């Protein structure tokens, strides 16, 4: 067990910001197409956080053109350049899967002061 921990310690990001459930975040992801690479932004609400250590991931949900889109991002992945917290939402539970059934203003969270 210590051997696995020693291998993964070198791959952890040192300055990874803390992700909070209900926060609206902008995630900047590297996209590689052939030899070219570019950065693409994905903005949405954090609805779940799973895993620990190097396997820690968070799920971000947004609605584009009336269709809900969810992406799972590993926090310590080299493809995730950075992520910024735009605002904090008030969440009273650890998984916000109930937002999948909501549309429009009902899918928004109240802002945390």
GUBA-524236 format. One record per atom (N, C-alpha, C): residue number from 1; residue in one letter; x, y, z. Coordinates in Angstrom, 2 decimals, decimal comma. Each point is the difference from the previous one (the first is absolute). Layout:
BEGIN
{seq = NUM	type = A	px = X	py = Y	pz = Z}
...
end
This chain:
BEGIN
{seq = 1	type = X	px = 0,83	py = -1,20	pz = 0,00}
{seq = 1	type = X	px = -0,83	py = 1,20	pz = 0,00}
{seq = 1	type = X	px = 0,87	py = 1,26	pz = 0,00}
{seq = 2	type = X	px = 1,10	py = -0,03	pz = 0,76}
{seq = 2	type = X	px = 0,88	py = 1,15	pz = 0,03}
{seq = 2	type = X	px = 0,67	py = 0,22	pz = -1,35}
{seq = 3	type = X	px = 0,24	py = -1,08	pz = -0,73}
{seq = 3	type = X	px = 0,65	py = 0,11	pz = -1,29}
{seq = 3	type = X	px = -0,89	py = 0,75	pz = -1,00}
{seq = 4	type = X	px = -1,30	py = -0,29	pz = 0,02}
{seq = 4	type = X	px = -0,95	py = 0,69	pz = -0,88}
{seq = 4	type = X	px = -0,08	py = 1,48	pz = 0,39}
{seq = 5	type = X	px = -0,01	py = 0,25	pz = 1,27}
{seq = 5	type = X	px = -0,07	py = 1,38	pz = 0,49}
{seq = 5	type = X	px = 1,24	py = 0,78	pz = -0,43}
{seq = 6	type = X	px = 1,15	py = -0,61	pz = 0,08}
{seq = 6	type = X	px = 1,24	py = 0,67	pz = -0,41}
{seq = 6	type = X	px = 0,01	py = 0,30	pz = -1,49}
{seq = 7	type = X	px = -0,54	py = -0,91	pz = -0,82}
{seq = 7	type = X	px = -0,04	py = 0,22	pz = -1,44}
{seq = 7	type = X	px = -0,94	py = 1,15	pz = -0,37}
{seq = 8	type = X	px = -1,13	py = 0,08	pz = 0,66}
{seq = 8	type = X	px = -1,00	py = 1,01	pz = -0,36}
{seq = 8	type = X	px = 0,30	py = 1,38	pz = 0,58}
{seq = 9	type = X	px = 0,81	py = 0,09	pz = 1,04}
{seq = 9	type = X	px = 0,28	py = 1,30	pz = 0,61}
{seq = 9	type = X	px = 0,66	py = 0,96	pz = -0,99}
{seq = 10	type = X	px = 0,86	py = -0,50	pz = -0,87}
{seq = 10	type = X	px = 0,67	py = 0,84	pz = -0,97}
{seq = 10	type = X	px = -0,91	py = 0,52	pz = -1,10}
{seq = 11	type = X	px = -1,15	py = -0,62	pz = -0,17}
{seq = 11	type = X	px = -0,92	py = 0,39	pz = -1,06}
{seq = 11	type = X	px = -1,11	py = 0,92	pz = 0,47}
{seq = 12	type = X	px = -0,11	py = 0,23	pz = 1,30}
{seq = 12	type = X	px = -1,04	py = 0,88	pz = 0,53}
{seq = 12	type = X	px = 0,35	py = 1,45	pz = -0,29}
{seq = 13	type = X	px = -1,03	py = 0,79	pz = -0,32}
{seq = 13	type = X	px = 0,20	py = 1,44	pz = -0,18}
{seq = 13	type = X	px = 0,16	py = 0,64	pz = 1,36}
{seq = 14	type = X	px = 0,97	py = 0,87	pz = 0,12}
{seq = 14	type = X	px = 0,26	py = 0,65	pz = 1,28}
{seq = 14	type = X	px = -0,97	py = 1,15	pz = 0,27}
{seq = 15	type = X	px = -0,38	py = 0,71	pz = -1,05}
{seq = 15	type = X	px = -0,84	py = 1,18	pz = 0,19}
{seq = 15	type = X	px = -1,44	py = -0,24	pz = -0,46}
{seq = 16	type = X	px = -0,51	py = -1,19	pz = 0,18}
{seq = 16	type = X	px = -1,37	py = -0,30	pz = -0,40}
{seq = 16	type = X	px = -0,97	py = 0,66	pz = 0,97}
{seq = 17	type = X	px = -0,86	py = 0,91	pz = -0,49}
{seq = 17	type = X	px = -0,95	py = 0,65	pz = 0,89}
{seq = 17	type = X	px = -1,08	py = -0,95	pz = 0,47}
{seq = 18	type = X	px = -0,61	py = 0,31	pz = 1,08}
{seq = 18	type = X	px = -1,03	py = -0,85	pz = 0,60}
{seq = 18	type = X	px = -1,31	py = 0,19	pz = -0,78}
{seq = 19	type = X	px = -0,62	py = -1,09	pz = -0,39}
{seq = 19	type = X	px = -1,27	py = 0,03	pz = -0,72}
{seq = 19	type = X	px = -1,11	py = -0,23	pz = 1,02}
{seq = 20	type = X	px = -1,09	py = 0,77	pz = -0,12}
{seq = 20	type = X	px = -1,11	py = -0,08	pz = 0,95}
{seq = 20	type = X	px = -1,27	py = -0,35	pz = -0,77}
{seq = 21	type = X	px = -0,83	py = -0,83	pz = 0,59}
{seq = 21	type = X	px = -1,27	py = -0,37	pz = -0,61}
{seq = 21	type = X	px = -0,88	py = 1,24	pz = -0,13}
{seq = 22	type = X	px = -0,62	py = 0,17	pz = -1,16}
{seq = 22	type = X	px = -0,89	py = 1,12	pz = -0,24}
{seq = 22	type = X	px = 0,69	py = 1,23	pz = -0,57}
{seq = 23	type = X	px = 1,30	py = -0,02	pz = -0,10}
{seq = 23	type = X	px = 0,73	py = 1,15	pz = -0,54}
{seq = 23	type = X	px = -0,11	py = 0,01	pz = -1,52}
{seq = 24	type = X	px = -0,07	py = 1,20	pz = -0,57}
{seq = 24	type = X	px = 0,07	py = 0,15	pz = -1,44}
{seq = 24	type = X	px = 1,46	py = 0,20	pz = -0,36}
{seq = 25	type = X	px = 0,54	py = -0,87	pz = -0,85}
{seq = 25	type = X	px = 1,43	py = 0,04	pz = -0,31}
{seq = 25	type = X	px = 0,22	py = 0,10	pz = -1,51}
{seq = 26	type = X	px = 1,14	py = 0,55	pz = -0,36}
{seq = 26	type = X	px = 0,49	py = -0,02	pz = -1,37}
{seq = 26	type = X	px = 1,20	py = -0,94	pz = -0,02}
{seq = 27	type = X	px = -0,08	py = -1,05	pz = -0,82}
{seq = 27	type = X	px = 1,08	py = -0,98	pz = -0,10}
{seq = 27	type = X	px = 0,65	py = 0,17	pz = -1,38}
{seq = 28	type = X	px = 1,30	py = 0,21	pz = -0,01}
{seq = 28	type = X	px = 0,76	py = 0,16	pz = -1,24}
{seq = 28	type = X	px = 0,69	py = -1,33	pz = -0,30}
{seq = 29	type = X	px = -0,37	py = -0,61	pz = -1,13}
{seq = 29	type = X	px = 0,47	py = -1,34	pz = -0,35}
{seq = 29	type = X	px = 0,81	py = 0,08	pz = -1,30}
{seq = 30	type = X	px = 1,14	py = -0,73	pz = -0,02}
{seq = 30	type = X	px = 0,79	py = -0,10	pz = -1,23}
{seq = 30	type = X	px = -0,65	py = -1,01	pz = -0,92}
{seq = 31	type = X	px = -0,21	py = 0,42	pz = -1,25}
{seq = 31	type = X	px = -0,55	py = -0,88	pz = -1,02}
{seq = 31	type = X	px = 1,08	py = -0,20	pz = -1,06}
{seq = 32	type = X	px = 0,32	py = -1,26	pz = -0,31}
{seq = 32	type = X	px = 1,01	py = -0,28	pz = -1,02}
{seq = 32	type = X	px = -0,69	py = -0,56	pz = -1,23}
{seq = 33	type = X	px = 0,25	py = 0,65	pz = -1,15}
{seq = 33	type = X	px = -0,55	py = -0,45	pz = -1,27}
{seq = 33	type = X	px = 1,17	py = -0,15	pz = -0,96}
{seq = 34	type = X	px = 0,46	py = -1,22	pz = -0,17}
{seq = 34	type = X	px = 1,18	py = -0,24	pz = -0,83}
{seq = 34	type = X	px = 1,24	py = 0,54	pz = 0,71}
{seq = 35	type = X	px = 0,75	py = 0,87	pz = -0,69}
{seq = 35	type = X	px = 1,17	py = 0,60	pz = 0,64}
{seq = 35	type = X	px = -0,35	py = 1,29	pz = 0,73}
{seq = 36	type = X	px = -1,18	py = 0,54	pz = -0,29}
{seq = 36	type = X	px = -0,41	py = 1,27	pz = 0,60}
{seq = 36	type = X	px = -0,64	py = -0,24	pz = 1,36}
{seq = 37	type = X	px = 0,17	py = 0,97	pz = 0,87}
{seq = 37	type = X	px = -0,71	py = -0,05	pz = 1,29}
{seq = 37	type = X	px = -0,56	py = 1,38	pz = 0,29}
{seq = 38	type = X	px = -1,15	py = 0,02	pz = 0,66}
{seq = 38	type = X	px = -0,64	py = 1,25	pz = 0,36}
{seq = 38	type = X	px = -0,65	py = -0,16	pz = 1,36}
{seq = 39	type = X	px = -0,42	py = 1,11	pz = 0,56}
{seq = 39	type = X	px = -0,65	py = -0,02	pz = 1,30}
{seq = 39	type = X	px = -1,48	py = 0,31	pz = -0,18}
{seq = 40	type = X	px = -0,84	py = -0,81	pz = 0,63}
{seq = 40	type = X	px = -1,44	py = 0,19	pz = -0,09}
{seq = 40	type = X	px = -0,55	py = 0,17	pz = 1,40}
{seq = 41	type = X	px = -0,94	py = 0,95	pz = 0,16}
{seq = 41	type = X	px = -0,59	py = 0,26	pz = 1,31}
{seq = 41	type = X	px = -1,34	py = -0,72	pz = 0,12}
{seq = 42	type = X	px = -0,27	py = -0,53	pz = 1,19}
{seq = 42	type = X	px = -1,28	py = -0,65	pz = 0,30}
{seq = 42	type = X	px = -0,49	py = 0,62	pz = 1,30}
{seq = 43	type = X	px = -1,14	py = 0,69	pz = -0,04}
{seq = 43	type = X	px = -0,52	py = 0,67	pz = 1,19}
{seq = 43	type = X	px = -1,30	py = -0,64	pz = 0,42}
{seq = 44	type = X	px = -0,12	py = -0,31	pz = 1,30}
{seq = 44	type = X	px = -1,22	py = -0,60	pz = 0,52}
{seq = 44	type = X	px = 0,05	py = -0,14	pz = 1,50}
{seq = 45	type = X	px = -0,99	py = -0,70	pz = 0,54}
{seq = 45	type = X	px = -0,14	py = -0,20	pz = 1,45}
{seq = 45	type = X	px = 0,60	py = -1,34	pz = 0,39}
{seq = 46	type = X	px = 0,77	py = -0,03	pz = 1,08}
{seq = 46	type = X	px = 0,57	py = -1,24	pz = 0,52}
{seq = 46	type = X	px = -1,12	py = -0,75	pz = 0,71}
{seq = 47	type = X	px = -0,33	py = -1,20	pz = -0,51}
{seq = 47	type = X	px = -1,10	py = -0,76	pz = 0,61}
{seq = 47	type = X	px = 0,49	py = -1,20	pz = 0,80}
{seq = 48	type = X	px = 1,27	py = -0,39	pz = -0,15}
{seq = 48	type = X	px = 0,50	py = -1,16	pz = 0,75}
{seq = 48	type = X	px = 1,52	py = 0,05	pz = 0,06}
{seq = 49	type = X	px = 0,53	py = -0,52	pz = 1,11}
{seq = 49	type = X	px = 1,44	py = -0,20	pz = 0,17}
{seq = 49	type = X	px = 0,19	py = -1,44	pz = 0,44}
{seq = 50	type = X	px = 0,88	py = -0,72	pz = -0,69}
{seq = 50	type = X	px = 0,23	py = -1,41	pz = 0,29}
{seq = 50	type = X	px = 1,48	py = -0,28	pz = 0,12}
{seq = 51	type = X	px = 0,34	py = -1,05	pz = 0,76}
{seq = 51	type = X	px = 1,38	py = -0,47	pz = 0,07}
{seq = 51	type = X	px = 0,86	py = 0,78	pz = 0,98}
{seq = 52	type = X	px = 1,23	py = -0,50	pz = 0,15}
{seq = 52	type = X	px = 0,99	py = 0,64	pz = 0,85}
{seq = 52	type = X	px = 1,36	py = -0,07	pz = -0,69}
{seq = 53	type = X	px = 0,89	py = 0,84	pz = 0,45}
{seq = 53	type = X	px = 1,36	py = -0,04	pz = -0,52}
{seq = 53	type = X	px = 0,06	py = 0,31	pz = -1,48}
{seq = 54	type = X	px = 0,77	py = -0,80	pz = -0,72}
{seq = 54	type = X	px = 0,17	py = 0,25	pz = -1,43}
{seq = 54	type = X	px = -1,25	py = -0,35	pz = -0,79}
{seq = 55	type = X	px = -0,89	py = -0,80	pz = 0,54}
{seq = 55	type = X	px = -1,23	py = -0,40	pz = -0,69}
{seq = 55	type = X	px = -1,17	py = 0,93	pz = 0,30}
{seq = 56	type = X	px = 0,24	py = 1,15	pz = 0,60}
{seq = 56	type = X	px = -1,08	py = 0,91	pz = 0,36}
{seq = 56	type = X	px = -0,54	py = 0,69	pz = -1,25}
{seq = 57	type = X	px = -1,32	py = -0,06	pz = -0,19}
{seq = 57	type = X	px = -0,65	py = 0,58	pz = -1,15}
{seq = 57	type = X	px = -1,17	py = 0,87	pz = 0,44}
{seq = 58	type = X	px = -0,42	py = 0,90	pz = -0,88}
{seq = 58	type = X	px = -1,21	py = 0,77	pz = 0,26}
{seq = 58	type = X	px = -0,82	py = 0,07	pz = -1,28}
{seq = 59	type = X	px = -1,33	py = -0,01	pz = 0,17}
{seq = 59	type = X	px = -0,92	py = 0,01	pz = -1,11}
{seq = 59	type = X	px = -0,60	py = 1,39	pz = -0,15}
{seq = 60	type = X	px = 0,06	py = 0,55	pz = -1,20}
{seq = 60	type = X	px = -0,51	py = 1,33	pz = -0,29}
{seq = 60	type = X	px = -1,15	py = -0,13	pz = -0,99}
{seq = 61	type = X	px = -1,10	py = 0,70	pz = 0,28}
{seq = 61	type = X	px = -1,18	py = -0,05	pz = -0,85}
{seq = 61	type = X	px = -0,35	py = 1,38	pz = -0,51}
{seq = 62	type = X	px = -0,30	py = 0,07	pz = -1,29}
{seq = 62	type = X	px = -0,48	py = 1,24	pz = -0,59}
{seq = 62	type = X	px = -1,12	py = -0,32	pz = -0,97}
{seq = 63	type = X	px = -0,77	py = 1,02	pz = -0,37}
{seq = 63	type = X	px = -1,06	py = -0,19	pz = -0,96}
{seq = 63	type = X	px = 0,35	py = 0,83	pz = -1,23}
{seq = 64	type = X	px = 0,12	py = -0,65	pz = -1,16}
{seq = 64	type = X	px = 0,33	py = 0,67	pz = -1,24}
{seq = 64	type = X	px = -1,08	py = -0,31	pz = -1,02}
{seq = 65	type = X	px = -0,64	py = 1,03	pz = -0,53}
{seq = 65	type = X	px = -1,04	py = -0,14	pz = -1,01}
{seq = 65	type = X	px = -1,13	py = -0,91	pz = 0,49}
{seq = 66	type = X	px = -0,33	py = 0,09	pz = 1,28}
{seq = 66	type = X	px = -1,10	py = -0,77	pz = 0,56}
{seq = 66	type = X	px = 0,33	py = -1,43	pz = 0,34}
{seq = 67	type = X	px = 1,26	py = -0,40	pz = -0,15}
{seq = 67	type = X	px = 0,41	py = -1,37	pz = 0,29}
{seq = 67	type = X	px = 1,01	py = 0,02	pz = 1,13}
{seq = 68	type = X	px = -0,19	py = -0,84	pz = 1,00}
{seq = 68	type = X	px = 0,94	py = -0,09	pz = 1,12}
{seq = 68	type = X	px = 1,25	py = -0,76	pz = -0,38}
{seq = 69	type = X	px = 1,15	py = 0,57	pz = 0,34}
{seq = 69	type = X	px = 1,28	py = -0,64	pz = -0,30}
{seq = 69	type = X	px = 0,78	py = -0,15	pz = 1,30}
{seq = 70	type = X	px = 0,50	py = -1,19	pz = 0,25}
{seq = 70	type = X	px = 0,82	py = -0,25	pz = 1,18}
{seq = 70	type = X	px = 1,36	py = -0,52	pz = -0,44}
{seq = 71	type = X	px = 1,04	py = 0,50	pz = 0,66}
{seq = 71	type = X	px = 1,35	py = -0,51	pz = -0,24}
{seq = 71	type = X	px = 0,66	py = -0,27	pz = 1,33}
{seq = 72	type = X	px = 0,78	py = -1,05	pz = 0,02}
{seq = 72	type = X	px = 0,76	py = -0,37	pz = 1,20}
{seq = 72	type = X	px = 1,45	py = 0,37	pz = -0,24}
{seq = 73	type = X	px = 0,57	py = 0,79	pz = 0,92}
{seq = 73	type = X	px = 1,37	py = 0,46	pz = -0,12}
{seq = 73	type = X	px = 0,84	py = -0,55	pz = 1,14}
{seq = 74	type = X	px = 1,14	py = -0,62	pz = -0,29}
{seq = 74	type = X	px = 0,94	py = -0,35	pz = 1,06}
{seq = 74	type = X	px = 0,73	py = 1,27	pz = 0,44}
{seq = 75	type = X	px = 0,08	py = 0,23	pz = 1,29}
{seq = 75	type = X	px = 0,63	py = 1,21	pz = 0,51}
{seq = 75	type = X	px = 1,48	py = 0,04	pz = -0,32}
{seq = 76	type = X	px = 0,68	py = -1,12	pz = 0,09}
{seq = 76	type = X	px = 1,45	py = -0,03	pz = -0,15}
{seq = 76	type = X	px = 0,45	py = -0,38	pz = -1,42}
{seq = 77	type = X	px = -0,90	py = 0,09	pz = -0,97}
{seq = 77	type = X	px = 0,35	py = -0,34	pz = -1,38}
{seq = 77	type = X	px = 0,85	py = 1,11	pz = -0,62}
{seq = 78	type = X	px = 1,01	py = -0,35	pz = -0,80}
{seq = 78	type = X	px = 0,77	py = 1,03	pz = -0,70}
{seq = 78	type = X	px = -0,81	py = 0,69	pz = -1,11}
{seq = 79	type = X	px = -1,12	py = -0,60	pz = -0,43}
{seq = 79	type = X	px = -0,84	py = 0,62	pz = -1,02}
{seq = 79	type = X	px = -0,87	py = 1,12	pz = 0,55}
{seq = 80	type = X	px = -0,22	py = 0,03	pz = 1,30}
{seq = 80	type = X	px = -0,73	py = 1,10	pz = 0,62}
{seq = 80	type = X	px = 1,01	py = 1,07	pz = 0,36}
{seq = 81	type = X	px = 0,01	py = 1,09	pz = -0,78}
{seq = 81	type = X	px = 0,99	py = 1,05	pz = 0,23}
{seq = 81	type = X	px = -0,28	py = 0,74	pz = 1,30}
{seq = 82	type = X	px = -1,24	py = 0,44	pz = 0,16}
{seq = 82	type = X	px = -0,37	py = 0,72	pz = 1,22}
{seq = 82	type = X	px = -1,51	py = 0,01	pz = 0,10}
{seq = 83	type = X	px = -0,50	py = 0,34	pz = 1,18}
{seq = 83	type = X	px = -1,42	py = 0,26	pz = 0,14}
{seq = 83	type = X	px = -0,20	py = 1,12	pz = 1,00}
{seq = 84	type = X	px = -0,97	py = 0,85	pz = -0,33}
{seq = 84	type = X	px = -0,30	py = 1,18	pz = 0,80}
{seq = 84	type = X	px = -1,40	py = -0,14	pz = 0,58}
{seq = 85	type = X	px = -0,16	py = 0,44	pz = 1,23}
{seq = 85	type = X	px = -1,31	py = 0,01	pz = 0,61}
{seq = 85	type = X	px = -0,64	py = 1,35	pz = -0,32}
{seq = 86	type = X	px = -1,14	py = -0,02	pz = -0,70}
{seq = 86	type = X	px = -0,70	py = 1,23	pz = -0,37}
{seq = 86	type = X	px = -0,86	py = 0,47	pz = 1,17}
{seq = 87	type = X	px = -0,76	py = -0,93	pz = 0,59}
{seq = 87	type = X	px = -0,85	py = 0,33	pz = 1,14}
{seq = 87	type = X	px = -0,26	py = -1,27	pz = 0,80}
{seq = 88	type = X	px = -0,41	py = 0,19	pz = 1,23}
{seq = 88	type = X	px = -0,33	py = -1,11	pz = 0,89}
{seq = 88	type = X	px = -1,50	py = -0,07	pz = 0,17}
{seq = 89	type = X	px = -0,55	py = -1,20	pz = -0,14}
{seq = 89	type = X	px = -1,43	py = -0,21	pz = 0,19}
{seq = 89	type = X	px = -0,25	py = -0,68	pz = 1,33}
{seq = 90	type = X	px = -1,19	py = 0,22	pz = 0,53}
{seq = 90	type = X	px = -0,36	py = -0,59	pz = 1,29}
{seq = 90	type = X	px = -0,53	py = -1,41	pz = -0,24}
{seq = 91	type = X	px = 0,75	py = -1,00	pz = 0,46}
{seq = 91	type = X	px = -0,38	py = -1,40	pz = -0,17}
{seq = 91	type = X	px = -0,05	py = -0,66	pz = 1,37}
{seq = 92	type = X	px = -1,06	py = -0,75	pz = 0,25}
{seq = 92	type = X	px = -0,16	py = -0,66	pz = 1,29}
{seq = 92	type = X	px = 0,17	py = -1,50	pz = -0,09}
{seq = 93	type = X	px = 0,51	py = -0,47	pz = -1,11}
{seq = 93	type = X	px = 0,27	py = -1,43	pz = -0,16}
{seq = 93	type = X	px = 1,26	py = -0,17	pz = -0,84}
{seq = 94	type = X	px = 0,54	py = -1,22	pz = 0,03}
{seq = 94	type = X	px = 1,30	py = -0,21	pz = -0,63}
{seq = 94	type = X	px = -0,09	py = -0,34	pz = -1,48}
{seq = 95	type = X	px = -1,14	py = -0,46	pz = -0,46}
{seq = 95	type = X	px = -0,20	py = -0,30	pz = -1,43}
{seq = 95	type = X	px = -1,24	py = 0,76	pz = -0,47}
{seq = 96	type = X	px = 0,12	py = 0,75	pz = -1,07}
{seq = 96	type = X	px = -1,10	py = 0,81	pz = -0,50}
{seq = 96	type = X	px = -0,62	py = -0,61	pz = -1,25}
{seq = 97	type = X	px = -0,21	py = -1,31	pz = 0,02}
{seq = 97	type = X	px = -0,55	py = -0,68	pz = -1,16}
{seq = 97	type = X	px = -1,44	py = 0,42	pz = -0,30}
{seq = 98	type = X	px = -0,69	py = 0,58	pz = 0,97}
{seq = 98	type = X	px = -1,37	py = 0,43	pz = -0,23}
{seq = 98	type = X	px = -0,07	py = 1,15	pz = -1,01}
{seq = 99	type = X	px = 1,11	py = 0,67	pz = -0,28}
{seq = 99	type = X	px = 0,01	py = 1,07	pz = -0,99}
{seq = 99	type = X	px = -0,19	py = -0,54	pz = -1,41}
{seq = 100	type = X	px = 0,20	py = -1,29	pz = -0,21}
{seq = 100	type = X	px = -0,20	py = -0,60	pz = -1,32}
{seq = 100	type = X	px = -1,45	py = 0,08	pz = -0,44}
{seq = 101	type = X	px = -0,92	py = -0,02	pz = 0,95}
{seq = 101	type = X	px = -1,42	py = 0,02	pz = -0,32}
{seq = 101	type = X	px = -0,56	py = 1,41	pz = -0,13}
{seq = 102	type = X	px = 0,80	py = 1,00	pz = 0,29}
{seq = 102	type = X	px = -0,50	py = 1,37	pz = 0,03}
{seq = 102	type = X	px = 0,43	py = 0,75	pz = -1,25}
{seq = 103	type = X	px = -0,84	py = 0,98	pz = -0,38}
{seq = 103	type = X	px = 0,24	py = 0,77	pz = -1,21}
{seq = 103	type = X	px = -0,15	py = 1,49	pz = 0,32}
{seq = 104	type = X	px = 0,78	py = 0,84	pz = -0,65}
{seq = 104	type = X	px = -0,13	py = 1,44	pz = 0,14}
{seq = 104	type = X	px = 0,44	py = 0,51	pz = 1,35}
{seq = 105	type = X	px = -0,79	py = 0,92	pz = 0,57}
{seq = 105	type = X	px = 0,37	py = 0,60	pz = 1,28}
{seq = 105	type = X	px = -0,03	py = -1,01	pz = 1,15}
{seq = 106	type = X	px = -0,78	py = -1,05	pz = -0,14}
{seq = 106	type = X	px = -0,08	py = -1,03	pz = 1,04}
{seq = 106	type = X	px = 1,32	py = -0,75	pz = 0,13}
{seq = 107	type = X	px = 0,85	py = 0,03	pz = -1,03}
{seq = 107	type = X	px = 1,27	py = -0,71	pz = 0,02}
{seq = 107	type = X	px = 1,11	py = 0,84	pz = 0,62}
{seq = 108	type = X	px = -0,30	py = 1,23	pz = 0,42}
{seq = 108	type = X	px = 1,00	py = 0,85	pz = 0,61}
{seq = 108	type = X	px = 0,03	py = -0,20	pz = 1,50}
{seq = 109	type = X	px = 1,15	py = 0,29	pz = 0,60}
{seq = 109	type = X	px = 0,14	py = -0,03	pz = 1,44}
{seq = 109	type = X	px = 0,05	py = 1,41	pz = 0,54}
{seq = 110	type = X	px = -0,43	py = 0,19	pz = 1,24}
{seq = 110	type = X	px = 0,12	py = 1,31	pz = 0,63}
{seq = 110	type = X	px = 1,47	py = 0,29	pz = 0,25}
{seq = 111	type = X	px = 0,39	py = 1,25	pz = -0,12}
{seq = 111	type = X	px = 1,38	py = 0,39	pz = 0,21}
{seq = 111	type = X	px = 0,33	py = 0,03	pz = 1,49}
{seq = 112	type = X	px = 1,18	py = -0,48	pz = 0,32}
{seq = 112	type = X	px = 0,47	py = 0,03	pz = 1,37}
{seq = 112	type = X	px = 0,66	py = 1,35	pz = 0,23}
{seq = 113	type = X	px = -0,31	py = 0,63	pz = 1,09}
{seq = 113	type = X	px = 0,56	py = 1,32	pz = 0,28}
{seq = 113	type = X	px = 1,32	py = -0,07	pz = 0,68}
end
